[in-house]
Each structure stands twice: as structure tokens, then as C-alpha cells.
């Protein structure tokens, strides 16, 4: 909670170095995002829109990585 309530949380998210992602990190993220323990319906009442927004951002980050990977592979070939 201390990390999330920090005054620079949003700026840290927006300046996240997406180019530093790798297959292992994305795979670990996806494992957590689809886990039964990560049920948005249960977390949303206590965390408000923070959990759903963070979840959406992480999904978008994984999608961006996968698209970039396919584009780079296409350019190389």
C-alpha cells in the first residue's frame, strides 16, 4: 500500500520502461493475471477502481509486448 499511495505512483507507471520487458517477465505477469486468486469482483469493493485499472494496465502491457515481438520478428525476416 505504501508503494501505491506514494505521490509518484502514476508517473512511475507512465514512465515504465516497456522496452525492458522480456519473455520471462511477461509469462510471470500473465500467470498472476489469470490466476483464480486474482478475481477482480472480490478485490474491486475494497480497492475501488485501483485494482481494475492496474489489472487493465498490466494486460495492455503484456499485449503490447506480444505485438512488438511479432512486429520485430516480421521485420527481421
Secondary structure as GFF3:
##gff-version 3
##sequence-region A 1 77
A	DSSP	alpha_helix	2	5	.	.	.	ID=ss1
A	DSSP	alpha_helix	9	14	.	.	.	ID=ss2
A	DSSP	three_ten_helix	18	20	.	.	.	ID=ss3
A	DSSP	alpha_helix	23	33	.	.	.	ID=ss4
A	DSSP	alpha_helix	40	47	.	.	.	ID=ss5
A	DSSP	alpha_helix	49	76	.	.	.	ID=ss6
###
